[in-house]
Amino acid sequence: MPASNTEVTFFHPRQDKWSEHFQVDTQSGKIIGITSPAKVTIEYLQMNSASQVAARQLWIRLGLFP
């Protein structure tokens, strides 16, 4: 992680369980990392970019997410 200068692995979707690493703030549409691998993955993949959050907010309103 850049802030701590510690090496952290990414979330691995075939080995890790999504719900153990991430949460969704349904009010803001943002993905929240609850583990170090999740936080790094969110940052690196820009999972909370403006366009991603806007799309997620729409999906939430339509009942398609989470």
N, C-alpha and C positions, 0 to 999 in steps of 0.2 A: 504494500500500500504506500502511495507516495507520502502521505502525512507521517507515517511511522518508519518508512524506509525498510519495511519488513516484506519478505516475499510471501505471497498468498496465492493459492491456486484459484482458478475460476470455478464457478458452478458447472457441474457436469450433468446435463439432463438425463443421461442414461444411467448414471450411478447415484445421483443425488435426488432427493425428494423435494420438489418445488416448495411445498408448504412448510418444510423445515428450514428454509433459507429466505423466503420472501413473504411479504404481506402486501396487500393493496389498500391504499387509503381511498375509499370509494368517494369521499368528498372532493379530493383534489385530483384523483386519477393517477396518482404517482405510485410507483412500485417502491417498497421500502425493504432494504436489505437488513435481515436480522442476524446474519453471520458475516464474517470477513469475506468469504468467497462470494457471497451475494453482493456485498457492497462494491467489491472490485468489478464484478460482472456488470452491475448497473452502470457504474461510471465508465468502464471501457466501451460497452456497447451503446452508451447514451440512451438507456432505456427510459429516461425521464426527460428527453428532449421535448421541446414545445410541440412538435408534430405528433410524437408518440403519446404524450399526455392528452392532447386534443382528441386523437382517435380513441384512446381508452375511455375518455369521458363520454363520448358518443356511444361507445359500446355498452358502457354502464347504463346510460339512459335508456338504451334499447333492450336492456336485460340480457345482453350477450356476453357480458364480462362482469365479474369473474365467474 
